[in-house]
Amino acid sequence: MDAKQQYREVDYQTIVETVPAIVFVAETGLNGVWRYVSDWVEPILGFTVEEWTSNEVWARQLHPDDRAHVLAVEGREVSAA
């Protein structure tokens, strides 16, 4: 890995750790696996990283009236990509 790439990775890590935003990597769909979520999930949403990545919390946060619509939109967006 060259020096420029190392700096980019350090810069990205610094941003993820310091900017008050939730960064995540997750599979799509109701049962999609949450691969990563930044530590900011706890101060922003009140859930620990472990709770959020358990694959149960996100789905429970969807309002029942919105669930079908949210999952349909997600499915269309993934198909279009």
C-alpha positions in Angstrom: 0.0 0.0 0.0 1.4 3.4 -0.9 1.6 6.4 1.4 -1.2 8.2 -0.4 -3.6 5.2 0.2 -2.5 5.0 3.8 -3.4 8.7 4.3 -6.8 8.2 2.7 -7.6 5.3 5.0 -6.5 7.4 8.1 -8.5 10.3 6.8 -11.6 8.2 6.3 -11.2 6.5 9.7 -10.9 10.0 11.4 -14.0 11.2 9.6 -16.0 8.1 10.7 -14.9 8.4 14.3 -15.3 12.2 14.7 -18.1 13.5 12.5 -21.4 13.1 14.3 -23.1 10.9 11.7 -23.9 7.2 11.5 -21.8 5.4 8.9 -22.9 1.8 8.1 -22.5 -1.1 5.8 -25.5 -3.4 5.6 -27.2 -5.9 3.3 -30.6 -4.8 2.0 -34.0 -6.2 3.0 -35.7 -6.8 6.2 -33.3 -9.6 7.1 -30.2 -8.0 5.7 -27.1 -8.4 7.8 -25.6 -5.2 9.4 -21.9 -5.6 8.7 -20.8 -2.4 10.4 -22.2 0.6 12.1 -20.2 3.5 13.6 -20.1 4.2 17.3 -22.2 7.4 16.7 -25.3 5.2 16.6 -25.4 5.2 20.4 -25.3 9.0 21.1 -27.6 9.7 18.1 -30.2 6.8 18.4 -29.5 5.4 21.8 -28.6 1.9 20.7 -25.2 0.3 21.2 -23.4 -1.0 18.1 -24.1 -4.6 19.3 -27.8 -3.9 19.6 -28.1 -2.2 16.2 -26.1 -4.9 14.3 -28.2 -7.7 15.9 -30.5 -7.3 12.8 -33.6 -6.9 15.0 -33.4 -3.3 16.1 -33.6 -1.6 12.6 -36.6 -3.6 11.6 -38.4 -2.8 14.8 -37.8 1.0 14.2 -39.9 0.9 11.0 -43.4 2.1 11.7 -45.9 -0.7 10.8 -47.7 1.6 8.4 -44.4 2.4 6.6 -42.8 -1.0 6.6 -44.0 -2.3 3.2 -43.3 1.0 1.5 -39.8 1.3 2.9 -38.9 -2.2 1.9 -40.4 -1.8 -1.6 -38.4 1.4 -2.2 -35.2 -0.2 -1.0 -35.8 -3.1 -3.3 -36.4 -0.8 -6.3 -33.3 1.2 -5.5 -31.1 -1.9 -5.2 -32.5 -3.3 -8.5 -31.8 0.0 -10.3 -28.2 0.1 -9.2 
